[in-house]
Amino acid sequence: QVQLVESGGGWVQPGGSLRLSCVASGSIFRIYRMAWYRQTPGKERELVAGIGLSGVTKYADPVMGRFTISRDNAKNTVSLQMNSLKPEDTAVYYCNAGSVIGSADFPWGQGTQVTVSS
């Protein structure tokens, strides 16, 4: 059974940085694309960034140039480096894996809260 455990969230002032990490159990990293999503109250979960098996990345327009996704297959870990954070980045962030970037084929973890405010 695959489990996804996110960490690294917290409070940061606008313009600050945070680094999120997601550890996945099982052997999914070898065959699945990984992605980060976020959700705010009353809104649907949205794709933030994804990374393929070969390292090809995809970013949502609002985070392009500010966020960087990376993966470490040896450690079953996908990370999200978030720079130049804005208040509108405030959300619960989740990771998931899928056959394609954005397909989210596994049960969601608990997520990690990111709050950007002054």
C-alpha positions as CSV (number, residue, x, y, z in Angstrom):
1,Q,0.0,0.0,0.0
2,V,1.3,3.4,-1.0
3,Q,1.5,6.1,1.6
4,L,2.5,9.7,1.0
5,V,3.8,11.8,3.8
6,E,4.3,15.5,3.3
7,S,6.4,17.8,5.5
8,G,8.1,21.2,5.5
9,G,5.2,23.6,5.6
10,G,4.9,26.5,8.0
11,W,4.5,30.3,8.2
12,V,6.6,32.6,6.2
13,Q,6.5,36.3,5.3
14,P,5.9,37.4,1.7
15,G,9.1,37.1,-0.3
16,G,10.3,34.2,1.9
17,S,11.1,30.6,1.0
18,L,10.1,27.1,2.1
19,R,11.1,23.7,1.0
20,L,8.5,20.9,1.1
21,S,9.3,17.2,1.1
22,C,7.2,14.2,0.3
23,V,8.3,10.6,1.1
24,A,6.4,7.8,-0.6
25,S,6.3,4.3,0.6
26,G,6.5,1.4,-1.8
27,S,8.3,1.4,-5.1
28,I,6.2,3.9,-6.9
29,F,9.0,6.3,-7.7
30,R,10.4,4.0,-10.4
31,I,7.3,3.9,-12.5
32,Y,5.2,7.0,-11.6
33,R,5.3,10.7,-12.3
34,M,5.2,12.8,-9.1
35,A,3.4,16.1,-8.5
36,W,2.6,18.7,-5.9
37,Y,-0.9,20.0,-5.5
38,R,-2.5,22.6,-3.3
39,Q,-5.9,23.4,-2.0
40,T,-7.5,26.3,-0.2
41,P,-10.9,26.2,1.6
42,G,-13.8,26.2,-0.9
43,K,-11.7,25.6,-3.9
44,E,-10.7,22.5,-5.8
45,R,-7.3,21.0,-5.4
46,E,-5.0,22.3,-8.1
47,L,-1.8,21.0,-9.7
48,V,1.2,23.1,-8.7
49,A,4.2,21.2,-10.3
50,G,5.0,17.8,-11.6
51,I,8.0,15.8,-12.6
52,G,8.4,12.9,-14.9
53,L,10.6,9.8,-14.7
54,S,13.3,11.5,-16.8
55,G,13.1,14.7,-14.8
56,V,11.0,16.7,-17.2
57,T,9.0,19.2,-15.2
58,K,5.7,21.0,-15.5
59,Y,4.6,24.1,-13.5
60,A,1.3,25.9,-13.1
61,D,1.5,29.5,-14.4
62,P,1.2,31.2,-11.0
63,V,4.3,29.5,-9.7
64,M,6.5,29.5,-12.8
65,G,9.9,30.8,-12.1
66,R,9.4,30.7,-8.3
67,F,8.9,27.1,-7.5
68,T,11.2,24.1,-8.4
69,I,10.2,20.5,-8.1
70,S,12.8,17.7,-7.8
71,R,12.9,14.1,-7.1
72,D,15.3,11.7,-5.5
73,N,14.4,8.2,-6.6
74,A,16.9,6.5,-4.2
75,K,15.1,8.1,-1.3
76,N,11.6,7.9,-2.7
77,T,11.3,11.7,-2.1
78,V,9.9,14.5,-4.1
79,S,10.6,18.1,-3.0
80,L,9.2,21.5,-3.8
81,Q,11.5,24.5,-3.3
82,M,9.3,27.6,-3.0
83,N,10.8,31.0,-3.4
84,S,9.4,34.5,-3.5
85,L,6.3,33.3,-1.8
86,K,3.1,35.4,-2.0
87,P,0.0,35.4,0.2
88,E,-1.9,33.7,-2.6
89,D,0.4,30.7,-2.2
90,T,-1.2,30.0,1.2
91,A,-2.8,26.6,1.0
92,V,-2.5,23.0,2.1
93,Y,0.1,21.3,-0.1
94,Y,-0.1,17.6,-1.1
95,C,1.9,15.3,-3.2
96,N,0.8,12.4,-5.3
97,A,1.9,10.0,-8.0
98,G,0.3,9.1,-11.2
99,S,0.7,7.5,-14.6
100,V,0.8,11.0,-16.1
101,I,1.6,14.3,-14.3
102,G,-1.6,15.4,-12.7
103,S,-3.4,12.1,-12.6
104,A,-3.1,11.6,-8.8
105,D,-3.6,7.9,-8.7
106,F,-3.1,7.2,-5.0
107,P,-4.9,8.1,-1.7
108,W,-4.1,11.6,-0.5
109,G,-1.9,12.1,2.5
110,Q,-2.5,14.7,5.3
111,G,-0.8,17.5,3.4
112,T,1.3,20.3,4.9
113,Q,0.0,23.8,5.6
114,V,1.8,26.7,4.0
115,T,0.9,30.2,5.3
116,V,2.3,33.3,3.7
117,S,1.4,36.5,5.6
118,S,3.0,39.5,7.2
